Structures are given as C-alpha cells and as structure tokens.
Amino acid sequence: MTTATKSKKKKAGRSEMISHYMNSVLEHERAPVSVFKFCKELKISEQDFYQEFGSLESLKKSIWTAFFEQTLEVMQKSEEYAGYGSKEKLLALYFTLFEILTLNRSYILQTTEQPNMIGNNLPDLQDFRVHFKKYLSSLEIPKQVEQEKINKVSGKAIEELGWGQFLLVLKFWMTDDSPGFEKTDILIEKTINSAFELVDIRPVKGVIDLAKFLIKERWKN
C-alpha cells in the first residue's frame, strides 16, 4: 500500500470558476473543450468543479444568471429603488443590466456569433430567461391596470411580451455602435413606454414612436 500523499490542489469558488471561464474564452477565442482541461488550467480538482456545476454548459448558463443577480444586487442597494413604481423598477432593471452587460461586452460578442439568431432556443439564456420573467411577475403589472382591463392582459402574456422586448433590446445593443450606446438607451425608454401603453390599453403613440425609431435605425444599417 502506497503512503505517498498527492499534492493538494487549490480550491476555487463559483465566482472564480466563472471568471476563469470567461477569461479563457477571451484569451483563446474559444470555450474550454473539457472539464478536465478547464480544471487543469485553473489548477483545481474536478471534484471541486462538480460541486458547483454539472457541466461546462451549466457553467456557461450561470454566467448570464450571475449578470442578472448582480443587477438585482446593485438596484436593491439604492435607497430610492423600494419606492419606485413598476415602470421605474423595470427601467432601473434595464439600465443597470445593460451597464453590467457592457462591462462584459467582449465576452458576450465572442460567445454569440450571430446576434440575429438570439431567441428562446439560445441555451445560454435559458436560466436567465426564468429569472427575468420571475422579476416581471414580481412587479405585478396587471394589478396596476384598471379592473375592467385586467382580463384583457394576463400575467403570462406580459411576461412573454417583456421577454420578447428584452431580446429586441439585446440584439440592438449587440450591433449598436453609437457613443456610450446612447441609441440603446433611447430604445430602452421607448420600449418600456410602449410596453406600459399596451398593458394599459391606451392610444399607441409610444408604440408608433418605437416603430419609427427601429425602422430608422434598421434603414441606416
């Protein structure tokens, strides 16, 4: 029986694994090919990896979840946030989230080769989508609509509308080349305004305004 002891590998937490994965993608311009090679590069044991993630794909999904969790953490630190109405909270979510996405733009563009193909079937966004729709549900937007109009707009319909609008903004942001992504900021405001007009069954001035903006920008490209 051998009595030789194996050299201990360092332990890495969940956030360190995520950071290393993102850096590896950017430096090598491709994702790690296996858990074994990823762990060897990070100098951790596979056992430590599997305590946090079931696969590299689950790690990759968790990156977008981390973006969302960081967004909520930043918003909830604001003293004003608790007093916001649904519309203001949603605007805060968008602007805070896209600030965080901008900090990680190189990774996002590297791992999403075709922005126009983004949709519900994009694996990276599956868990993020659940968190995003749960947040929309927590806003209880239908309860802010007059009683006779509530039956016209269900909570699930609002969640699906909200998710579709997020994908619209995300695709636009990925190809936005304006300074400070100011056009994305404009789109966020127009998108949220039009969404609340649709929910409230009001005249569609904001929706028409949004359509004009999108047509104008698409025509330029």
N, C-alpha and C positions, 0 to 999 in steps of 0.2 A: 504494500500500500504506500503510495507516494505521500510525502508530507510537505511537498513544495507548495507554497502559497502563491496564488495568482495575484498579479498586481491589480490593485483596485482602480477601477475607472471612476472618474468624477461623476457626480450626479448633476443632472440638468433639469430644471423645472420646465413647465409647459411653455411659458413665455420665451424662455431661452431657445427651446426647440423651434418654436415658430420663427423667431428672429433669425436663427441659423438657416432655416429652410429658405426664407425669403432672400437672405444674403447669398446663399448658394445658387439660387435661381438667377439672380442678377449677375453674379460673377462668372458663372459657367454658361449662362444663357440657355439653360435647360433645367428641368427638375431633376433631383436625385433619382437614380434608376432603381434603387432598392433600399429597404430599411437597413440592411447590413452596411452598405456603403455610407448611408447617411449617418449612422451611429459611429462608424469608424472615423468619419470626417469630424464629427463633433466630440469624439473620444468619450462616448458613453456606452453603456451596455444596452443590448436590445431589450432586456428585461425592463430597464428604466423607460425606454421608449413605449413599450406596450402597456405600461401602467398609465400612460397618458392618452395614447392614440392606438386605434386598432390597425391603422394602415397609413401610408403616406397620403392617400386620398382624403382620409378623415382629417389629417393634419391640415391639408390644403383647404378644406372646407372651413376649418376652425379659424383660419386667418380672417375670413370675412365676418365670422361671428365676433371675433376679437375687435374688429373695426366698429361693429355695432355696439358692443359692450362698452368700449372706450367712449363712444359718442354719448351714451346714456350717462356715464360717469361724469363726463365734462359738464353736461347740461344740468345734472342734479346738484352740482356744486354751486350753481348760480342761485342766489337768493331770490331773484326775480322769477325763476322758472316755475315755481309752485303756484304763482298767481296768474300764470298765462292761461288763456282760453285754448280751445282745441286748435284753432288756426295758428296761433302764435307758437304753440308747442310743436306743431308739425313744421313750421318754418324754421324753428330752432333746430329741430332734428336734421332737416336737410342741410342747412348751412354748416352745422357742426360736423355732420357726417362727411360732407364734401371737403371740408378743411382737412379732416383726417385722411380721406382718400387721396387728396392732393399730396400729402406728405409721403404717401406710398404709391404715387402715380407710376413710377418706373416699373415697380413690381406688377401692378395691375395691367399695364400695357404689355408687359413681357408675357404674361400668362393668359392674355385674351387677344389672340392674334387677329380676330375678326369681330370688331365691336358690333357690326350689324347683325351678327348671329346670336347676340345675347338674348336669352329668353328663359322661360320657366324650366327648360331642359338643361341649362348650364349647371353641371354638378357643383361647381364652386359656390354657387349662390343658393343651394337648396336649404341649408340650415339658416343662412342669413334671411332668406325669404320668410321662414317661420317666425323668426324674431321680429322682422319688420311688420308683418301682418298682425302679430300679437300686440305690438305697440299701437298700431292703428286702432285695433279693437279696444285698447285701454283708454283711448281718447273719448269713446262713447259718443261719436259724432251724431248718430241718429237721434240721440236724446236732446240734442240742441235744435232739432228741426221741429217746426210746429206739428202738433199731434196729428192733424189730418194728412200731413205729408209723410209721416213716418212709414206708412205702409208702402209707399212708392219706392223707398230706398232701404234695402236691407243692409244689415251689418256686413254680411259676406260680400255683397255687391260693392260696398265701399272699400273693403279690404282688397278686392281684386282690382278695382279702379286705382286705388292707391299704389298697388304693386306695379301695375302697368305704367303708371306715371313715373314711378321711380326708375324703371328700366328706360323709359324715354329720356329722362334727365341724364342717367348714367351713360347711355350711348352718345348723347350730345356732348357731354363733358369729355369723353374719351377722344373726341375729334376737335374739341374747342381749342383754337389757337389764339384767342383774344388775351390781352394782357390781364394777368390775375384772374383769368377765367371769368371775366365780367359778364360775358354773354350767358354763361351757365347760371350766374346769379340772377340775371334777368329772367331766364327760363324758369328757375325755381319759383320766383314770385308769381309769374304768370300762371304756372302750373297749379300752384296751391290756390290762387284766387279763383281760377276756373273750376277747380275741384269743388270748392265750397259753394260756388254758384250752382253747379249741377246738383249737389246734395240738397240745396235749399230750393231747388226748382225755381230759380229766379231767371230774369232775362239773361241771355247768353253773351253779354258784352265782353266779359272776360274770356270766354271760350273763343270768340271771334278774334279777340286781340292775340290770344295764344296761337291760333291757327295762322294769322298773318305773320307773326314772328317766325314760326317754324318754316313757313313757305319761303319767306325772305332769306333765311339762313341756308336753307336747302338749295335755293336757286343760285346762291353765291358759290356753293360747292359743286 
